């Protein structure tokens, strides 16, 4: 008699066929909190449509295909002419097209534009993070271009378009365009003032010829790029179109694509300029000041991207343990596993709440909110992005050996998780940027203290952390060596204040007890056992 040796039992079904937005209680609550009531139904419907797409089997398959088939570089055509093009798998184009159509480059001119975009970016990152870079760069180019009203009027309609128009053609002939950015060079890295790319003025006012290189150029298949170069008046920001108005290709020589740890479906390139035509953005010598608006926006996207990766990691871990049985019951119900999951869920919730709060400040646009962003963005970027990797690794461990296998999707999250901490200024750069704001911009510190002070007296552990932070602020001598410590505390106090103000009591209590009260170990799963951990885990559970 034949025997069956491959009966499959106790394997978790795939987390597919669900609404990634609607089943995220933390994200939906944040959107409701930061959206005007009259607009809320429209925003919910839009994000739910994107959430259903993100949770569908088809779109998840596109994400896997894009990751498995990285872009390739074509420097020349069959006849030997330079074309300098990047070829992508069709799945990558489908994902990018859906992202553009969902408004992920259209925040600046829509009501509640930044909140709805932030939520959408957090959702869409969970499919495949490799298509987020061009969406982020295109979105972030707008504030930099506004330094030159004429340039902004020319480019902004296409930058904020919800139409993905592939192919290299003059920008004025396209329904939508994408932008990239090139700042860092071989010899300078984050010290962009050490850049050696030169810009020589041409006869036409505001036009230049660039000569030099960029060690990292983001989204090299784009229609335009914001770059820094040394003009006669100092370091200056320039717009480099990929195709000139007459249809000829600008000199934009792609030397090679970077072979990256993760983010495999996205292209990052080394680029040479050799007589490349460019338009000046802002005044000569004001390059850093001009491009900083773009940098700030992309740093917020790093926070949102990390929050999205955390959410997906936690959702997969909770989903797996809710279906997997071991030691006589569901893994989810085991006290030690519940502690791990609750701890991960706290990190994810705090990241989401903070990211959406920053997006709401952009929507407000008032002087107080902009001052708040000046300090809150580098603090958030520093802390949230650094905690993405341990969250992803711990979530993979929740799946056991299954989490180490590519088919689970967790290895892709693990490889992706360090990216947002490294790009757009690594940890030390963020800490020093926050320190600079503390020293030079008293309005930024005041705005931060007003924000966290809204809940003074609501939790004694939060009050104690605020008091300790004020002590740090009072002693700026030698603070550079303490900058990471200070910025970490700023981020934790801000997250704690947001959760005390908006999250369920069990979530705020657990966060304050562990992150602010010191009742926490050095790894996830070391929360005080007296907390309501079951409610925290249930709140994080995706309903497939």
Secondary structure, DSSP 8 states (H G I E B T S, - for coil): ---------S----S-SS-TTTT-HHHHHHHHHHS-HHHHHHHHHHHHHHHHHHTSHHHHHHHHHHHHS--EEEEE-TTS-EEEEEE--HHHHHHHHHHHHTTTT-GGGSTTHHHHHHHHHHHHHTT-GGGHHHHHHHHHHHHHHTTSHHHHHHHHHHHT-S----S---GGG-S---EEEE---TTTTT-GGG---EEEE-SSTTEEEEEEEEEEEESTTSSEEEEEEEETTEEEEEEEESB-TTS-B---EEEEE---SS-TTS-EEEEEEEEEEEEEES-TT-HHHHHHHHHHHHHHHHHHHHHHHHHHHHHHHHHHHHH-EETTEEGGGSHHHHHHHHHHHHHHHHHHHHHHHHHHHHHH--HHHHHHHHHHHHHHHHHHHHHHHHHHHHHHHHTGGGGGSGGGSHHHHHHHHTHHHHTTS-HHHHHHHHHHHHHH-HHHHHHHHHHHHTTTTS-HHHHHHHHHHHHHHH--TTGGGGHHHHHHHHHHHHHHHHHHHHS-HHHHHHHIIIIITS---SSSS---TTS-HHHHHHHH----
